[in-house]
Amino acid sequence: MEAILPSLAERLKPLRKASGKTQKEMADLLDVTERHYQKIEYGQINVSATTLMTLADCFHVTTDYLLGREE
């Protein structure tokens, strides 16, 4: 299955691991189930703008970075 958001999927897991956070902690931050967060991390579902902004703020990167629009 091709990822819906391949750049997000490629960048999210390394950012999470570098920050020392678990998938469960990220799910709690986003107020979603752990399985839902896993689908985000694997690029299987699209995310809302609010979720994208929360992730960018959490990892101190831009939304454009998460979307692969900038390095």
C-alpha positions in Angstrom: 0.0 0.0 0.0 1.4 3.4 -1.0 1.6 5.9 1.8 -0.9 8.8 1.6 1.7 11.2 3.1 5.0 9.6 2.3 7.1 12.5 3.5 5.3 12.7 6.8 5.7 8.9 7.3 9.4 9.1 6.5 10.1 12.0 8.9 7.8 11.4 11.8 9.3 8.2 13.2 12.9 9.5 13.3 11.7 12.7 14.9 9.7 10.7 17.5 12.6 8.4 18.3 15.1 11.3 18.5 12.9 13.0 21.1 12.6 9.8 23.1 8.8 9.6 22.9 6.8 6.5 22.5 3.9 6.0 20.1 1.6 5.9 23.1 2.9 9.2 24.3 2.3 10.7 20.9 -1.2 9.3 20.7 -1.9 10.8 24.1 -0.5 14.2 22.9 -2.8 14.1 19.9 -5.8 12.7 21.8 -6.0 9.6 19.6 -5.6 5.9 20.0 -2.2 4.4 19.7 -3.3 2.5 16.6 -4.5 5.7 15.0 -1.1 7.3 15.7 0.6 4.3 14.2 -1.4 4.8 11.0 -0.3 8.4 10.9 3.4 7.4 11.4 3.1 4.7 8.7 1.5 7.2 6.3 -1.7 5.2 6.0 -4.1 8.1 6.8 -4.2 11.8 6.2 -4.0 14.2 9.2 -5.8 17.4 10.0 -4.1 20.7 9.9 -4.5 20.9 13.7 -2.7 17.6 14.1 0.0 18.6 11.6 0.6 21.8 13.6 0.7 19.9 16.9 3.3 17.5 15.5 5.4 20.4 14.1 5.3 22.2 17.5 6.2 19.0 19.4 9.3 18.4 17.3 10.2 22.1 16.8 10.0 21.8 13.0 7.8 23.4 10.4 4.7 21.9 8.9 6.5 22.3 5.5 9.3 20.1 6.8 6.9 17.4 7.9 5.2 17.5 4.5 8.5 17.3 2.6 8.2 20.8 1.2 11.5 21.9 2.7 14.6 20.2 4.1 
